[in-house]
Amino acid sequence: MESEKSDLIEWKDAISYMQIAVHTLQNSATEITPKTIKSEMEMLRKKFGTNEIRRLAGIILKRR
């Protein structure tokens, strides 16, 4: 049960990860499937962390 809690993130952070993942996949001409979204979100979390993802999501949303 303890390992499940460590994998959970807040819903606002999950939305930010999803926005960046979808944006990245769209701009790389990769097919958007649940599997590619999940792997992209995991990569983003390992590579950048939550604070950087929040910042990038804010920048990308302002451009749209």
SEBALO-830562 format. One record per residue (C-alpha): x, z, y; residue in three letters. Coordinates in steps of 0.25 Angstrom, whole numbers, plus 5000, padded with zeros to 4 digits. Layout:
XZYala...
This chain:
500050005000met501150035009glu501749895008ser500449835012glu500449915025lys501849865029ser501349725028asp500149735037leu500249695052ile499349715063glu498249605065trp498749565079lys500149545073asp499549465061ala498849375071ile500149355079ser500949315066tyr499749225062met499849155075gln501349125075ile501249085060ala500148985062val500848935075his502148915068thr501448845056leu500748745065gln501948715072asn502748685060ser501748595054ala501648695042thr500248695034glu499548825038ile499148895026thr498949045023pro500249045015lys501048975027thr500449075037ile500849195028lys502249155026ser502449115041glu501849255045met502849325036glu503949245041met503649275055leu503449425053arg504849425046lys505549345056lys504949385069phe504149515068gly502849555074thr503349575089asn503949435090glu502649375083ile501749445093arg502649385104arg502649245099leu501149245096ala500949285111gly501849165115ile501149065106ile499749105110leu500049095125lys500448945122arg499148905116arg
